[in-house]
């Protein structure tokens, strides 16, 4: 796949999909993109080639393992998500903005627009994931946490495969998943409001 000469529709779809995937597994996404660029499975724009550097690959590879393990441990996963609220969102925005180099008419306006798209979709997936995990972690048994984590892994892998092979399809799937995440966020917010009301009346 060549990411150095894309149509605007492909870039917009990729910006949304990369942002969304960043909200779930940021380091794994950076590692996969960098590894694909290193082995020339992906022709990366100049703004992304740093991800294919061996030192960056080593760092993102280690962080991928750490994130994978942290995501499987109840309570630790929520702590990890809380800290990464300040990392995943801007990283998703920067990653999406770097796609501007894939267009012939690269400009600051295009990069800014892509950053807004990537950051928005990163926030959507991140807050849905983090909120759902906090709710799941109220259960004393770990099975539900593991099931949620594995489900996220499978969804993420499918999305990343589409990102690499079929950007437009990845963009469409991202829109569907984002709508689902917004529904989850709304449900979690309503549940939190009910909890506040019950607490206030006791």
N, C-alpha and C positions, 0 to 999 in steps of 0.2 A: 504494500500500500504506500502511496506517495502523498505525504502531507505537505509537500513543498509547493504544490500547485493545485489548490482546491477551489471549487466553486463556492460562492457565498452561502448557498443553502447548506452545503456540507460543513462549512466552518461554523455556521450557527448551530447546526445539529451537534457537532462535536463539542462546541463550547458548553452547551447545556448538559450533554452526556458526561463530559469530563468533570464539570462542576458537581454534578449529582454523584458520580462515583467517588469524588474526593470526600464527600460528606460521610461515606461509609468506610472506605479503606484508602486513606490518602497515600501512605508510604508504599503500599503494594502497587497502587496505580503508578506512582513515580518510578518504581522499580521495573514494572512490566514495560512501560513506555521506553525507559532507558535501555533495558535489555533488548527490546525489539530494535531500537536504533543502533545499538552496539553490533548486533549481528546482521544489520541491514535488512531486517524484516520490515522495517518502517523507514521511509526516507523522511527524516525530521527537518523542520525548518531550523534555521540558524539559532533562533531564540530558544529551541528545545534541545539542542545538541549537547548541552552541558549535562543533561540527565544520563547520557550514554558514556560519560567519563567513568573509568574504572573506580576512582575514589568515591564518586557520587553513588555509583551502583553498590559499592560495598556498604556505604552508610544507609541507603534506602533499603538494602537487603536485610541488614541487621534490624533496622526499625520495623520492617515488615514482620519479622519473626516475633519481636517484642510485642507489637500490636496484636498479632494473631493470638498469642498466649494471654495477653491482658484481657482480650475480648471474651475469653472463655471462662474467666473467673468472676463470679458474682461480686458486686460492690466495686471490685477493681475496675471492671469495665465502665461503670458509671463515673468513677473518678477520672479514668482515662478520657472519657467523652467530655467531661467538664473542662479539663485542661485544654483539650483539642478544639474547644469552641473558638479559641483564639488563634488556632493554627489552620484548621481545615477550611474555614470560610475564606480568609485571605489567600490561602494557597490555591483553592479552587478558582478564585478570581484571577490570580496571576497566571495559572496554567491555561485558563481559557483565553486570557489576553495575549498569551504568547502565540496563539494560533493566527494572530493578525499577520505574522510573517509568511503565512501560507498563501496570502492573497497578493495579487499583482499590485493593487492599489492600497498598499498598507498605509495606515495613518493613525494618528493618536486618537482620533474620534472612533475609529473602528475598534482599536484596542480597548478603549474605555467602555464601549458598548459590550464587547465580549466579556470584559471583566465583570460588568454588572450582571450579565447573564450567568456566568460561571459562579459568581458569588451567591447569587439568589438561589440557584439550584443546589449548591453546596449546603446552604443554610437549611433548605427544605428537607433534604435527606438527613442531615446531621441532627436537627432538632427532633425529627420524627424518630430516628434511631435512639437518640439519647433519652427522650421522654418515654419511649416504649420500654427501654431497658430499666429505667428507674421503677416503672410500674411492675415489671416482671420480677425485679429483685426483691419486691416485698414478699414474694413467696419463699418459704424456707428451703424448698427443694431446688437443686441446681439444674434439673433436667430441662425445665422451660427456658432457662438462660442458654444452655447449650443448643437447644433446638433453634432458638432465635438467632444465635450467632452463626450456626451452620446454614440456616436459611439465608442470612445476609451474605455469607460467603458464596453460596450458589448463585444468588441473584447478581452479585457483583461480578462474578466470573463470566456469567452470560452477557452482562452489559459490556464488559471490557472486550470480550471476543467480538461483539457487534461493533464496538468503537473502532477496532482495528480493521475489521473486514467489511462492515457495512455501516458507515457513519450515519446515513439518512435514517435507516431502520433504528439505529441506536438512539437517534434524536426523538423518533416517534415513541419508542419504548420509554424513554426518559420522561416524556410528557405524561404518559399513563402512570408511571411510578410516582411522579411528582404529585399528581392529583390524589393518588392513594395516600401519599405521605401527608398531604394537607388534611385529608379526612382523618388520619390518625392523630395529627396534631390537634384538630378541633375536638375529637373525642377525649383526648387527654386533658385539654383545657377545661372542658365541661366537667370531667370527673374531678379535677382539681378545685374548681369552683364549688362543687357540691361538698367536697371535703372541708373547704374553708368555712362554708355556711354551717355545717354540722359542728365544727370546732368552735365557732363563734357562739353557738346557742347552748353549749355545754359549760 
